[in-house]
Amino acid sequence: MMYCQGKTKQKRKSINDMNKITKTLGIALFVFTVGGLLTASGAAWAKSAHSLNTSEGPDPTAVTTCGTYNGTDTIYYLTGNIVTVSTGNCIILSGSNDALLLNGYTITGPGSSSSTGAGIKITGNTNVIEGFNAIVSGFGTGPRMPAATLLRTILTSR
């Protein structure tokens, strides 16, 4: 009798182990599938950070001045600091699936007391601002965006 109980416990443990493995594989497959679908969408924010230096996707577009940028699936990147005396918005992203890489540069307006605009205003859909060590200052607001916008890394608004 003791022998049968030992075998039953062993079978239960084996079945529990199989269930754990099945769940783990199911979760891994789900994550892999979702990641593949998001990356395959071709949106600018789905491209890797090194795409500025490779032939992966469209050529990135340099941003050197204030203006309206309305591409689709476009990566924009600052090549230096931007200073403006305009009291309106500086950079406006009005396209869809775009990314703005600030690359640690600053966008400086005339002063928050005289400016009613935003340093970066997003009016398009599914856009991303990535600003490691970047500063947006001297505007009524730093970045102004809809809730669906992704603000990645560190962006300091002063």
Protein Blocks (a to p, Z undefined) as FASTA:
>chain_A
ZZmmmmmmmmmmmmmmmmmmmmmmmmmmmmmmmmmmmmmnopaklpcfklmmmcehjadd
ddfbgcddfbehiacddfbdcddfbfbdfbdcfbehiacdeklpacddfbjklpcbdfbd
cfbehiadddehiacehiabfcdcdfkbccehjaddZZ
